[in-house]
Amino acid sequence: MPAKLKAIDPGVLELACKDGSIFVSNKLQGRIFAQINGTFVHNFVEKLAASPDPDNFNNIGGNSLWPAPEGGDFAYNYPDHSDWQVQSGINTVQTATLEKTDKKAVVSKRIKLRNRNGKEIELDFVREVQVLEEKDFWNTGKLACTGYRTVDRLTVIGKCSKEDYLLSAWSLEQLPGAEGITAFGKCCAPAKDCINDDFYGDSSSRVQYKGDVFTFELGGPNRLQIAIKAAAQPVMIGSLDRNRNILVIRTTPAQDKGIYFNIADNDQKDGPYSAADMFSIFNGSQELNFHELETIAPMQVDADGNITGSELHSMTLICQGSAGELENYLRESGITL
């Protein structure tokens, strides 16, 4: 699979890391992909990547950076009150390399977006990707590992009042499969009090709580999504794919400064501040056959009430081993599936 990615984007940036490598593709809008011991970790729709559709969303996979909110009065996915769509700044505009070393890649682009109220915003879109260091693999034992940290920045060009706009940097890590995969999260409070399920469908029958940990059994006939409230100070989310023997864990630190708001793709009937989430998990069900582990940053606003941007810090740890080894590693981290 890495060879197929390189065939589509011969200039793809590759960063070696422990038992795998991380790829950053300018041609594919700054998406991030990973391989571990030759196994491609992310969902990757090769045919669509090679021949993108200019009129529709090219859901290629990988780790992509999005602007939130998706729905509500300030939505970027419903410009001019139209049907759901992904604007060209996210869907087709390519990034360019600002920096490349053995351990780090920085890419950027300038984009324009329109929100649901017809207001246009111009942004600098920057992704900084750095491979994990040896200390980041603490306690992983004999597991094969790779991973990376990202700093994702959306910086507003000009003045945009928070009365007219909302903006959050939102990272979607798309991974193959849904049926039989267990997603999970760990919080600093009872997990049952941490979940926001005001998204697609009713996830209650697929979510279980064990103290400060929850599990979310993916798959089934319906698309589902849950989020973890910022106020609960969540520690991590992740997913265990026993079919591929791959564990993915994502973290993002809570930010004391800034405003978390409702990112959901729905009408947000109680308003844009009716939710404030740091993580989200999307179950693409049997239909889409992928899932997403998502990290969310707050919006930054200056003293005059103008949005300055949003900056998201995330870490993605990828481990490979037998299902028993991976479950044992999670147990040692306080997570029993």
Phi, psi and omega in degrees: 000320174304324179295324179291322176297317180293329177293324179283320179232087182300338180265014182304140182272126183243134179236116179287141180207110176050250185264016181202205177204159182243137180242137174238122186251112174293321182296329180259043169064025179086016179293153178247137175229164179216153170228148177227120184049040177085354177269125179285125188279317189273160168296137182213112181266092189300315184298318180289324178296322182284326182226077184294150178272117183290344186255352183223168181293129178266089184277081189277331183109200182077195176256114182242149179261126183237158169266137173249155013272158177276321180238188180084186186294338184249021188298142172266349180261007174225057181298138179057030179060026180279182173293166181304131176205160176250122185287159189300329180301330177261321190281322189230333184293128182275156174268168175231151183282127173264327183204143175212123172232186179295333187242359188212144173222138177232126180232158182205166171200159174256127183227160172238139179228157176236134179266180188298335179272009177081010180273132181263142179227140178249136188224145161269126184249113184231132174240125175247119185241125181227134182290153179293151177265168184304322181297336180287345180261022181305132173073012179277351174059231183271003178296143169287140186217152167205176178162180186201159170250147175231145165241113181252121183240131167245114184246126183284135174261121182089193183255128179223110183289143177291352173285339184247344186219155162232153180205127175221138172281130192221117186254123183250109179267104186263125185237148184288150173090154175217306184299127177084358179265137179253119171266161184203168175206155178233134185238176175257025181204169175307126188299327182296341179266000189257347190269135169252117182245025179274066181225223179285129168060190182249109184267359192302326183285348184250000181248130178237150183239136178223087182065240181268012181240142171235153173238149184226106181282117185275172182098205183083181187276347190240143171291134181222154177211140172228162176224163180243125187294139178299326182297338180278359181049056181299147184267315185197164164229167178185182175212144177247116179257098182287340178289323181256357182057047180232132176246131176237130179236136178235141175228155169210135182284145174295141179249121182289328180261139181114173186237116170276144181215182183283116181263355197295151174271072172206185185287347180049058187300336179263012174097167186291344179254021180281351176214156180210094190248150177253331180227158173211150176232125179251127177258106181285356176066184178296332184295305182274332178058041168211167174222164183228137171251117193239138175245148190225136179252157174281166175274139177257135184229138179275181185295339180268003179084016177263140178286128177261337178149202180203137182231123186246124175252124182224154170231137177238118177252129182240126180235148179228136179178187176292160180301321179296318179296320181291318178294323178294321177299319178294319179300320179293340176266006178088018183236117176248122183269000000 
